[in-house]
């Protein structure tokens, strides 16, 4: 039973022992542990590893099940057969032999990588085989494999490890390093390899997916932040490009040539997005440079898909260099911009872009085989840039949070300042309104004096001028009483009178005085008054109406030369109508509007104040002044109805 369990362990890769998808915590623990144990593991492997002899031979076809008997050539690992067999696509067999010491019961075996698919057997017993060994080949180029070898599969003395590799020369087909030695040391080496080749690559892609979704949502909410939209787009493109590191099949394409054309196309489109993102993040636009970059990318994509399988490797190498150098150029230009401009937002990304530029240069050297390696770091370093964007956003968030925290204080200060400014404005406005009110009162008083006392004085003066010797003391006394009564009208208009008075009661004294004055000056004045006995108006309106009539009659006395004047005052429904008609010489109404005297201006001003309609018509022999003012008669009607109702009940 122990021998069967050991044999079972020897035939099963270590990656299948439930450790294929370690948690995030395990990843970081492995990273730290790998750094600590790396030198110890390398020393232990070197001390306990037997000497391995490696040979290779080219196969004769894609489907052969056994290697050729002759033609074996000694090789050194890692091996890429592009230099030995240029342009060869097919199968190469690798034979590794070593002498196993008798005291070693178990041995760890690590195959760092093989490119692109393969099958492994130990001493004639298969221990591993990829799903597809013919095109479309399984993409196992970045998957390390570990086995724990034990008897009876592992023999004492000579052991032979046979590895069948199916590959394409354009993509560095061959076999990577093979480590053999103490299980603990080889396993630690395997953990390190898997961390670099698979786990960190998957972590980078997962972070890219999350960050691209976050910035896409942020851009949708804030469309004006175009840099976020371009960052989300380039993150998606990088996610698709970086998937090449962990993909195990060329699906959905029919073969690896189409897969590589698609992968390089994604790199070109990513480089264009990276250019535009860097410009937008610096709040700049360069339409010519952006258009040129897009044009180069489109030309590269078309060239890759139209090149054909034979020419694709050369075209792919060219356009990969173009895309990689573009990314390095963007990183370098961003670093220069960050150094020259202290306020540039690119300063927060500068350290991460420097790392990206360094890893990009390293991977280009690996791609061109200047550096003998099979590990690419750009996918792993990509989430450094994502971290930089996250820190930038965190900084902006903290700044906004501080502003929110200080918002109440700032708001209180602004409200207090606004209140003080409003109080000052209101005080100034109140002072202006008070001044305007005083001026208005003075103007109204002047108008009342002009229309009332002024008219009476004009009439009295005219009477004295016509009959200076005929006036007795009683007549002069009557004139003075009329002036007194007119002054009393002005006082009553202030509202400080003892009891309400109808408009008819207020009109009677004015009617009497003006009739006497006009008769004394040879003008026949006839009055027609109706329906105003119960009409009550506010004192200010009553005074304005009386002054309106008084000014109209004064103008007739002073300017018309009339022999007769008719005055009509009537209340019809909800409208009060005042008309003054004379048979004087008349005047041109249009000319009066341009150069109107104080009397006409006063008439128009009172009409506006009363909310009334003023109509003026004049021709020789007939001048008519008409005023139409709406009045509220509801109260009077209700009183009348109530009286009628009471009488009816009686």
C-alpha positions as CSV (number, residue, x, y, z in Angstrom):
1,X,0.0,0.0,0.0
2,X,2.7,2.6,0.7
3,X,4.2,1.9,-2.7
4,X,0.9,2.3,-4.4
5,X,0.2,5.6,-2.6
6,X,3.6,6.9,-3.6
7,X,3.0,5.9,-7.2
8,X,-0.3,7.6,-7.2
9,X,1.3,10.8,-5.9
10,X,4.0,10.5,-8.5
11,X,1.4,10.4,-11.3
12,X,-0.6,13.5,-10.1
13,X,0.6,17.1,-10.5
14,X,0.8,19.1,-7.3
15,X,-1.4,21.8,-8.8
16,X,-4.4,19.4,-8.5
17,X,-4.2,19.0,-4.7
18,X,-6.9,21.5,-3.9
19,X,-4.5,24.5,-4.2
20,X,-5.4,25.7,-7.6
21,X,-7.3,28.8,-6.4
22,X,-5.8,30.0,-3.1
23,X,-7.4,32.9,-1.3
24,X,-6.1,36.4,-1.3
25,X,-4.5,36.0,2.1
26,X,-2.7,32.9,0.9
27,X,-1.4,34.8,-2.1
28,X,0.3,37.5,0.1
29,X,1.5,34.9,2.5
30,X,3.0,33.0,-0.4
31,X,4.7,36.1,-1.7
32,X,6.3,36.8,1.6
33,X,7.2,33.2,2.1
34,X,8.6,32.8,-1.4
35,X,11.0,35.8,-0.9
36,X,12.2,34.3,2.4
37,X,12.6,30.7,1.2
38,X,13.8,31.4,-2.3
39,X,17.5,31.5,-1.5
40,X,17.3,28.6,0.9
41,X,15.3,26.6,-1.7
42,X,17.8,27.3,-4.5
43,X,20.7,26.2,-2.2
44,X,18.9,23.0,-1.1
45,X,18.1,22.1,-4.7
46,X,21.6,22.7,-5.8
47,X,22.9,20.5,-3.0
48,X,20.5,17.6,-3.5
49,X,19.8,17.7,-7.2
50,X,21.4,15.0,-9.3
51,X,23.0,15.9,-12.6
52,X,20.5,15.9,-15.4
53,X,21.5,15.2,-19.0
54,X,19.1,16.8,-21.6
55,X,18.7,15.9,-25.2
56,X,16.3,16.9,-27.9
57,X,15.1,15.6,-31.3
58,X,12.7,17.0,-33.8
59,X,9.6,14.9,-34.5
60,X,8.4,13.9,-37.9
61,X,4.7,14.7,-37.5
62,X,2.1,16.3,-35.2
63,X,0.5,12.9,-34.3
64,X,3.5,10.7,-33.6
65,X,3.2,8.8,-30.3
66,X,7.0,8.0,-29.8
67,X,10.2,9.9,-30.5
68,X,12.6,9.0,-33.3
69,X,15.3,6.5,-32.4
70,X,18.2,8.7,-33.6
71,X,19.0,12.3,-34.2
72,X,19.1,13.3,-30.5
73,X,21.1,16.5,-29.8
74,X,22.4,17.7,-26.4
75,X,20.6,21.0,-25.3
76,X,20.7,23.3,-22.4
77,X,17.5,24.4,-20.6
78,X,15.7,26.7,-21.0
79,X,15.6,25.9,-24.7
80,X,13.9,27.6,-27.6
81,X,14.2,25.7,-30.8
82,X,13.7,28.8,-33.1
83,X,17.5,29.2,-33.3
84,X,18.2,25.5,-33.8
85,X,15.3,24.7,-36.2
86,X,14.2,28.1,-37.6
87,X,10.6,28.2,-38.8
88,X,9.8,24.7,-37.5
89,X,6.2,24.2,-36.3
90,X,5.5,20.8,-34.9
91,X,6.7,18.4,-32.2
92,X,10.1,18.3,-30.4
93,X,10.9,15.5,-27.9
94,X,13.1,16.2,-24.9
95,X,14.8,13.4,-23.0
96,X,16.1,14.1,-19.5
97,X,18.1,11.4,-17.8
98,X,19.7,11.3,-14.3
99,X,20.9,8.8,-11.8
100,X,18.7,8.6,-8.7
101,X,20.7,7.9,-5.4
102,X,19.6,4.9,-3.4
103,X,19.0,6.8,-0.2
104,X,16.5,9.2,-1.7
105,X,13.0,7.8,-1.2
106,X,11.1,10.8,-2.7
107,X,12.1,13.5,-5.1
108,X,10.4,16.7,-6.2
109,X,10.2,17.5,-9.9
110,X,9.4,21.0,-11.2
111,X,8.8,21.8,-14.8
112,X,8.8,25.6,-15.0
113,X,7.0,25.8,-18.3
114,X,6.8,24.3,-21.8
115,X,5.7,26.1,-24.9
116,X,3.1,25.5,-26.0
117,X,1.5,22.1,-25.1
118,X,3.0,18.8,-24.1
119,X,2.9,15.4,-22.5
120,X,5.2,14.1,-19.8
121,X,6.1,10.5,-18.9
122,X,8.6,9.1,-16.4
123,X,10.3,5.8,-17.2
124,X,7.6,5.0,-19.7
125,X,4.6,5.9,-17.4
126,X,2.6,9.0,-18.5
127,X,2.2,11.5,-15.6
128,X,0.8,14.5,-17.5
129,X,-0.8,15.4,-20.8
130,X,-2.4,18.6,-22.1
131,X,-5.8,18.5,-23.6
132,X,-4.8,19.4,-27.2
133,X,-1.4,18.5,-28.7
134,X,-2.3,19.7,-32.2
135,X,-3.6,23.0,-33.4
136,X,-5.5,24.6,-31.8
137,X,-2.9,23.9,-29.2
138,X,-3.5,24.1,-25.5
139,X,-1.8,27.3,-24.2
140,X,0.2,25.8,-21.3
141,X,3.1,28.1,-21.8
142,X,2.7,29.9,-18.5
143,X,1.7,27.0,-16.2
144,X,4.4,25.6,-13.9
145,X,4.0,21.8,-13.0
146,X,5.1,20.0,-9.9
147,X,5.2,16.3,-9.1
148,X,6.2,14.4,-6.1
149,X,8.0,11.3,-7.4
150,X,8.3,8.2,-5.4
151,X,9.0,4.4,-5.9
152,X,8.1,2.3,-7.8
153,X,7.6,5.0,-10.4
154,X,11.0,6.5,-9.4
155,X,13.7,4.0,-9.8
156,X,17.0,3.6,-8.1
157,X,19.8,4.4,-10.6
158,X,19.0,5.6,-14.2
159,X,15.7,7.4,-14.7
160,X,14.3,8.9,-17.9
161,X,11.9,11.8,-18.2
162,X,10.4,12.1,-21.7
163,X,8.7,15.4,-22.6
164,X,6.7,15.9,-25.8
165,X,6.4,19.6,-26.7
166,X,4.0,20.8,-29.5
167,X,4.7,24.4,-30.4
168,X,5.0,27.1,-33.0
169,X,8.4,28.6,-33.7
170,X,7.0,32.2,-34.0
171,X,6.0,32.1,-30.3
172,X,9.3,30.9,-28.6
173,X,8.4,27.2,-28.7
174,X,10.6,25.1,-26.4
175,X,11.1,23.8,-22.9
176,X,11.8,25.8,-19.7
177,X,14.0,24.9,-16.8
178,X,13.5,21.6,-14.9
179,X,14.3,21.4,-11.2
180,X,14.8,18.0,-9.4
181,X,15.7,17.6,-5.8
182,X,14.4,17.6,-2.2
183,X,10.6,17.9,-2.1
184,X,10.4,20.8,0.3
185,X,12.9,22.9,-1.7
186,X,11.3,22.1,-5.0
187,X,7.8,22.7,-3.7
188,X,8.9,26.1,-2.4
189,X,10.3,26.9,-5.8
190,X,7.0,25.8,-7.4
191,X,5.0,28.1,-5.1
192,X,7.2,31.0,-6.2
193,X,6.8,30.2,-9.9
194,X,3.1,29.8,-9.6
195,X,2.8,33.0,-7.7
196,X,4.5,34.9,-10.5
197,X,3.1,33.1,-13.5
198,X,-0.5,32.5,-12.5
199,X,-1.7,33.9,-9.2
200,X,-0.4,37.4,-9.5
201,X,-1.6,37.5,-13.1
202,X,-5.1,36.5,-12.0
203,X,-5.1,39.0,-9.2
204,X,-4.1,41.8,-11.6
205,X,-6.9,40.9,-14.0
206,X,-9.4,40.7,-11.2
207,X,-8.4,44.1,-9.9
208,X,-8.5,45.5,-13.5
209,X,-12.0,44.2,-13.9
210,X,-13.2,45.7,-10.6
211,X,-11.5,49.1,-11.2
212,X,-12.7,49.3,-14.8
213,X,-16.3,48.7,-13.6
214,X,-15.9,51.4,-10.9
215,X,-14.5,54.1,-13.2
216,X,-17.0,53.3,-15.9
217,X,-19.8,53.8,-13.3
218,X,-18.1,57.0,-12.1
219,X,-17.9,58.3,-15.7
220,X,-21.6,57.5,-16.3
221,X,-22.5,59.6,-13.3
222,X,-20.1,62.4,-14.2
223,X,-19.9,62.6,-18.0
224,X,-17.7,65.7,-17.9
225,X,-14.9,63.6,-16.3
226,X,-13.8,62.2,-19.6
227,X,-10.5,60.9,-18.2
228,X,-12.5,58.4,-16.1
229,X,-14.2,57.1,-19.2
230,X,-11.0,56.6,-21.1
231,X,-9.4,55.0,-18.0
232,X,-12.3,52.5,-17.8
233,X,-12.0,51.7,-21.6
234,X,-8.2,51.2,-21.4
235,X,-8.7,49.0,-18.3
236,X,-11.1,46.8,-20.2
237,X,-8.7,46.6,-23.1
238,X,-5.8,45.7,-20.8
239,X,-8.0,43.1,-19.1
240,X,-8.6,41.4,-22.4
241,X,-4.9,41.7,-23.4
242,X,-3.7,40.4,-20.1
243,X,-6.0,37.4,-20.3
244,X,-3.3,36.0,-22.6
245,X,-1.2,35.3,-19.5
246,X,-3.7,32.8,-18.1
247,X,-5.7,31.6,-21.1
248,X,-5.3,27.8,-21.7
249,X,-7.1,27.7,-25.1
250,X,-7.2,30.0,-28.2
251,X,-11.0,29.9,-28.1
252,X,-13.0,31.6,-29.7
253,X,-10.4,31.5,-32.5
254,X,-9.6,28.5,-34.6
255,X,-5.9,28.7,-33.9
256,X,-3.1,30.4,-32.1
257,X,-2.2,32.7,-35.0
258,X,-5.6,34.4,-34.9
259,X,-5.3,34.5,-31.1
260,X,-2.0,36.4,-31.3
261,X,-3.4,38.7,-34.0
262,X,-6.3,39.6,-31.7
263,X,-4.0,40.0,-28.7
264,X,-1.6,42.4,-30.5
265,X,-4.7,44.3,-31.8
266,X,-5.8,44.8,-28.2
267,X,-2.3,46.1,-27.3
268,X,-2.5,48.7,-30.1
269,X,-6.0,49.9,-29.1
270,X,-4.9,50.0,-25.5
271,X,-1.9,52.2,-26.3
272,X,-4.2,54.7,-28.1
273,X,-6.6,54.8,-25.1
274,X,-3.6,55.2,-22.8
275,X,-2.5,58.3,-24.9
276,X,-5.9,59.9,-24.7
277,X,-6.3,59.1,-21.0
278,X,-3.0,60.7,-20.1
279,X,-4.0,63.9,-22.0
280,X,-7.4,64.1,-20.5
281,X,-6.0,63.4,-17.0
282,X,-3.7,66.4,-17.5
283,X,-6.7,68.4,-18.8
284,X,-5.3,68.7,-22.2
285,X,-6.4,68.0,-25.8
286,X,-4.1,67.4,-28.8
287,X,-6.4,66.5,-31.7
288,X,-3.6,65.9,-34.2
289,X,-1.6,63.6,-31.9
290,X,-4.8,61.7,-30.9
291,X,-5.8,61.3,-34.5
292,X,-2.4,60.1,-35.5
293,X,-2.3,57.5,-32.7
294,X,-5.7,56.2,-33.7
295,X,-4.7,56.1,-37.3
296,X,-1.6,54.1,-36.5
297,X,-3.6,51.7,-34.3
298,X,-6.2,51.1,-37.0
299,X,-3.5,50.5,-39.6
300,X,-1.8,48.0,-37.3
301,X,-5.0,46.1,-36.7
302,X,-5.8,45.9,-40.4
303,X,-2.3,44.8,-41.2
304,X,-2.3,42.0,-38.6
305,X,-5.5,40.5,-39.8
306,X,-4.5,40.8,-43.5
307,X,-0.9,39.6,-43.2
308,X,-1.6,35.8,-43.4
309,X,-0.3,33.0,-41.2
310,X,3.2,33.0,-42.9
311,X,3.8,36.7,-42.4
312,X,2.0,37.2,-39.2
313,X,5.0,36.5,-36.8
314,X,7.0,39.3,-38.4
315,X,4.1,41.7,-38.4
316,X,3.1,40.8,-34.9
317,X,6.7,41.5,-33.7
318,X,6.6,44.9,-35.4
319,X,3.3,46.1,-34.0
320,X,4.0,44.7,-30.6
321,X,7.1,46.9,-30.5
322,X,5.0,49.9,-31.7
323,X,2.4,49.4,-29.0
324,X,5.0,48.8,-26.2
325,X,7.1,51.8,-27.2
326,X,4.0,53.9,-27.3
327,X,3.2,52.9,-23.7
328,X,6.7,53.6,-22.6
329,X,6.6,57.0,-24.4
330,X,3.3,58.0,-22.7
331,X,4.8,57.0,-19.3
332,X,8.0,59.0,-19.9
333,X,6.1,62.1,-21.1
334,X,3.8,61.9,-18.1
335,X,6.8,61.8,-15.8
336,X,8.3,64.9,-17.5
337,X,4.9,66.7,-17.3
338,X,4.6,65.9,-13.6
339,X,8.1,67.2,-12.9
340,X,7.6,70.4,-14.8
341,X,4.1,71.2,-13.5
342,X,3.7,71.2,-9.7
343,X,0.0,71.5,-9.8
344,X,-0.5,68.7,-12.3
345,X,-2.8,65.8,-11.2
346,X,-0.3,63.5,-12.9
347,X,2.1,63.8,-10.0
348,X,0.0,61.3,-8.0
349,X,0.4,58.8,-10.8
350,X,4.1,59.5,-11.6
351,X,5.6,56.8,-9.3
352,X,3.3,54.1,-10.7
353,X,3.9,55.2,-14.2
354,X,7.6,54.9,-13.6
355,X,7.2,51.3,-12.5
356,X,5.0,50.7,-15.6
357,X,7.7,52.1,-17.8
358,X,10.3,49.9,-16.3
359,X,8.3,46.7,-16.5
360,X,7.2,47.6,-20.1
361,X,10.9,47.9,-21.1
362,X,11.7,44.6,-19.4
363,X,8.9,42.8,-21.2
364,X,9.9,44.2,-24.6
365,X,13.4,42.9,-24.0
366,X,11.9,39.5,-23.0
367,X,9.7,39.5,-26.1
368,X,12.7,40.2,-28.4
369,X,14.6,37.6,-26.5
370,X,17.3,40.0,-25.4
371,X,16.6,38.8,-21.9
372,X,16.5,35.0,-21.6
373,X,13.2,34.7,-19.6
374,X,9.6,33.6,-20.0
375,X,8.1,35.8,-17.2
376,X,6.2,39.1,-18.1
377,X,5.6,41.7,-15.4
378,X,3.4,44.3,-17.1
379,X,0.2,42.5,-16.2
380,X,1.3,42.3,-12.6
381,X,2.4,45.9,-12.5
382,X,-0.7,47.2,-14.2
383,X,-2.6,47.2,-10.9
384,X,0.0,49.5,-9.5
385,X,-1.4,52.2,-11.9
386,X,-4.9,51.2,-10.8
387,X,-3.7,51.7,-7.2
388,X,-2.5,55.1,-8.2
389,X,-5.8,56.1,-9.6
390,X,-7.5,54.7,-6.5
391,X,-5.2,56.9,-4.3
392,X,-5.9,59.9,-6.4
393,X,-9.6,59.4,-6.0
394,X,-9.2,58.8,-2.3
395,X,-7.3,62.1,-2.1
396,X,-10.1,63.9,-3.9
397,X,-12.6,62.2,-1.7
398,X,-10.8,63.3,1.5
399,X,-10.6,66.9,0.2
400,X,-14.3,66.8,-0.6
401,X,-15.0,65.4,2.9
402,X,-13.0,68.2,4.5
403,X,-15.1,70.7,2.6
404,X,-18.3,69.0,3.7
405,X,-17.1,69.0,7.3
406,X,-16.4,72.7,7.1
407,X,-19.6,73.3,5.1
408,X,-21.6,74.2,8.2
409,X,-19.1,76.7,9.4
410,X,-18.8,78.3,6.0
411,X,-22.5,78.2,5.6
412,X,-23.1,80.0,8.9
413,X,-20.5,82.6,8.0
414,X,-22.0,83.1,4.6
415,X,-25.6,83.3,6.1
416,X,-24.5,85.9,8.7
417,X,-22.8,87.9,6.0
418,X,-25.9,87.7,3.8
419,X,-28.1,88.7,6.7
420,X,-25.9,91.7,7.5
421,X,-25.9,92.7,3.8
422,X,-29.7,92.1,3.6
423,X,-30.3,94.2,6.7
424,X,-28.2,97.0,5.3
425,X,-30.1,96.8,2.0
426,X,-33.5,96.8,3.8
427,X,-32.5,99.7,5.9
428,X,-31.4,101.6,2.8
429,X,-34.5,100.6,1.0
430,X,-36.7,101.7,3.9
431,X,-35.0,105.0,4.0
432,X,-35.5,105.5,0.3
433,X,-39.2,104.5,0.6
434,X,-39.6,106.9,3.5
435,X,-38.0,109.6,1.5
436,X,-40.2,108.8,-1.5
437,X,-43.3,108.7,0.7
438,X,-42.5,112.1,2.1
439,X,-41.8,113.5,-1.4
440,X,-45.1,111.9,-2.5
441,X,-46.9,113.5,0.3
442,X,-45.4,116.8,-0.6
443,X,-46.3,116.4,-4.2
444,X,-49.9,115.4,-3.3
445,X,-50.2,118.3,-0.9
446,X,-48.8,120.7,-3.6
447,X,-51.3,119.2,-6.1
448,X,-54.2,119.6,-3.7
449,X,-53.2,123.1,-2.9
450,X,-52.9,123.9,-6.6
451,X,-56.1,122.2,-7.6
452,X,-58.1,123.5,-4.5
453,X,-56.8,126.6,-3.0
454,X,-55.2,127.6,-6.2
455,X,-58.4,127.3,-8.1
456,X,-60.3,129.2,-5.5
457,X,-57.6,131.9,-5.5
458,X,-57.7,132.1,-9.3
459,X,-61.5,132.5,-9.2
460,X,-61.3,135.1,-6.5
461,X,-58.6,137.1,-8.3
462,X,-60.7,136.9,-11.5
463,X,-63.7,138.3,-9.6
464,X,-61.7,141.1,-8.1
465,X,-60.2,142.0,-11.5
466,X,-63.7,142.2,-13.1
467,X,-65.6,144.0,-10.4
468,X,-63.1,145.5,-8.0
469,X,-65.5,148.2,-6.8
470,X,-68.6,146.1,-6.5
471,X,-67.4,143.6,-3.9
472,X,-68.7,144.3,-0.4
473,X,-67.2,143.1,2.8
474,X,-69.6,140.2,3.0
475,X,-68.5,139.1,-0.5
476,X,-64.9,139.2,0.5
477,X,-65.7,137.3,3.7
478,X,-67.5,134.6,1.6
479,X,-64.4,134.2,-0.5
480,X,-62.3,133.7,2.5
481,X,-64.7,131.2,3.9
482,X,-64.6,129.3,0.7
483,X,-60.8,129.1,1.0
484,X,-61.2,127.9,4.5
485,X,-63.7,125.2,3.4
486,X,-61.3,124.1,0.7
487,X,-58.5,123.8,3.3
488,X,-60.9,121.7,5.4
489,X,-61.3,119.3,2.5
490,X,-57.6,118.7,2.4
491,X,-57.5,118.0,6.2
492,X,-60.5,115.6,5.9
493,X,-58.7,113.6,3.2
494,X,-56.2,112.5,5.8
495,X,-58.9,110.3,7.3
496,X,-59.0,112.1,10.6
497,X,-62.7,113.1,10.4
498,X,-65.4,112.4,12.8
499,X,-67.6,109.8,11.0
500,X,-68.0,108.5,7.5
501,X,-69.5,110.9,4.9
502,X,-70.9,110.0,1.5
503,X,-69.5,111.4,-1.7
504,X,-72.7,113.4,-2.3
505,X,-72.2,115.2,1.1
506,X,-68.6,116.1,0.2
507,X,-69.6,117.2,-3.3
508,X,-72.3,119.7,-2.2
509,X,-70.0,122.4,-0.8
510,X,-67.7,122.2,-3.8
511,X,-70.7,122.4,-6.1
512,X,-72.0,125.5,-4.3
513,X,-68.7,127.3,-4.3
514,X,-67.7,126.6,-7.9
515,X,-71.2,127.5,-9.1
516,X,-71.0,130.9,-7.4
517,X,-67.4,131.5,-8.7
518,X,-68.3,130.6,-12.3
519,X,-71.5,132.7,-12.1
520,X,-69.6,135.6,-10.8
521,X,-67.3,135.4,-13.9
522,X,-70.2,135.2,-16.4
523,X,-70.2,131.4,-16.9
524,X,-73.4,129.5,-16.6
525,X,-72.7,126.3,-14.6
526,X,-75.3,123.5,-14.6
527,X,-75.0,120.3,-12.6
528,X,-76.6,116.9,-13.1
529,X,-76.0,114.6,-10.0
530,X,-77.6,111.2,-9.6
531,X,-77.2,107.9,-7.6
532,X,-74.4,109.2,-5.3
533,X,-76.4,109.8,-2.2
534,X,-75.4,106.5,-0.6
535,X,-71.9,106.2,-2.3
536,X,-69.1,106.0,0.3
537,X,-65.5,106.2,-0.9
538,X,-62.2,106.3,0.9
539,X,-61.3,109.9,1.9
540,X,-58.3,109.9,-0.4
541,X,-60.4,108.9,-3.4
542,X,-63.1,111.4,-2.5
543,X,-60.6,114.2,-2.4
544,X,-59.0,113.1,-5.7
545,X,-62.4,113.2,-7.4
546,X,-63.3,116.6,-5.9
547,X,-59.9,117.9,-6.9
548,X,-60.4,116.4,-10.4
549,X,-63.7,118.3,-10.8
550,X,-62.3,121.5,-9.3
551,X,-59.2,121.5,-11.6
552,X,-61.4,120.8,-14.6
553,X,-63.7,123.7,-13.8
554,X,-60.7,125.9,-13.0
555,X,-59.2,125.2,-16.4
556,X,-62.6,126.1,-18.0
557,X,-62.5,129.4,-16.1
558,X,-58.9,130.2,-16.9
559,X,-58.5,129.1,-20.5
560,X,-61.7,128.2,-22.3
561,X,-63.5,131.5,-22.7
562,X,-66.7,129.5,-22.4
563,X,-70.2,130.9,-21.6
564,X,-71.6,127.6,-20.3
565,X,-70.3,124.5,-18.6
566,X,-72.3,121.3,-17.8
567,X,-71.1,118.9,-15.0
568,X,-72.5,115.3,-14.8
569,X,-71.7,113.1,-11.8
570,X,-73.5,109.7,-11.7
571,X,-73.0,106.2,-10.4
572,X,-74.2,103.6,-12.9
573,X,-73.9,100.1,-11.5
574,X,-70.3,99.5,-10.4
575,X,-68.9,102.6,-12.2
576,X,-68.7,106.2,-11.3
577,X,-68.9,108.7,-14.2
578,X,-67.7,112.3,-14.2
579,X,-68.1,114.6,-17.2
580,X,-67.3,118.2,-17.7
581,X,-68.5,119.9,-21.0
582,X,-68.0,123.5,-22.1
583,X,-68.7,125.6,-25.2
584,X,-65.3,127.3,-25.1
585,X,-62.7,127.8,-27.8
586,X,-61.2,124.4,-27.4
587,X,-57.6,123.2,-28.1
588,X,-55.6,120.6,-30.0
589,X,-55.5,117.5,-27.8
590,X,-52.3,116.1,-29.4
591,X,-50.4,119.3,-28.8
592,X,-51.7,119.4,-25.2
593,X,-50.2,116.0,-24.6
594,X,-46.7,117.2,-25.6
595,X,-46.6,120.4,-23.6
596,X,-49.3,120.0,-21.0
597,X,-49.5,122.4,-18.2
598,X,-49.7,121.7,-14.5
599,X,-53.5,121.4,-14.7
600,X,-53.6,118.7,-17.3
601,X,-50.7,116.8,-15.7
602,X,-52.6,116.9,-12.4
603,X,-55.8,115.5,-14.1
604,X,-53.8,112.6,-15.6
605,X,-52.0,111.9,-12.4
606,X,-55.2,111.7,-10.4
607,X,-56.9,109.5,-13.0
608,X,-54.0,107.0,-12.7
609,X,-54.1,107.2,-8.9
610,X,-57.8,106.4,-9.0
611,X,-57.4,103.5,-11.4
612,X,-59.8,105.3,-13.7
613,X,-60.1,105.8,-17.5
614,X,-59.7,109.4,-18.7
615,X,-61.0,110.6,-22.1
616,X,-60.4,114.1,-23.4
617,X,-62.0,115.4,-26.6
618,X,-61.9,119.0,-27.8
619,X,-62.8,121.2,-30.8
620,X,-63.9,124.8,-31.1
621,X,-67.2,125.2,-29.3
622,X,-67.1,121.8,-27.6
623,X,-64.6,120.4,-25.1
624,X,-65.5,117.3,-23.1
625,X,-63.6,115.7,-20.2
626,X,-64.9,112.3,-19.1
627,X,-63.7,110.0,-16.2
628,X,-64.8,106.4,-15.7
629,X,-63.9,104.8,-12.4
630,X,-64.9,101.4,-11.0
631,X,-66.4,101.5,-7.5
632,X,-67.4,98.8,-5.0
633,X,-71.1,99.0,-4.3
634,X,-71.6,95.6,-2.8
635,X,-71.9,96.9,0.8
636,X,-74.5,99.5,-0.1
637,X,-76.5,97.0,-2.0
638,X,-76.4,94.5,0.9
639,X,-77.6,97.3,3.3
640,X,-80.4,98.2,0.9
641,X,-81.5,94.6,0.5
642,X,-81.4,94.1,4.3
643,X,-83.6,97.3,4.8
644,X,-86.1,96.0,2.1
645,X,-86.1,92.6,3.8
646,X,-86.8,94.1,7.2
647,X,-89.6,96.3,5.8
648,X,-91.1,93.2,4.1
649,X,-91.1,91.3,7.4
650,X,-92.8,94.1,9.1
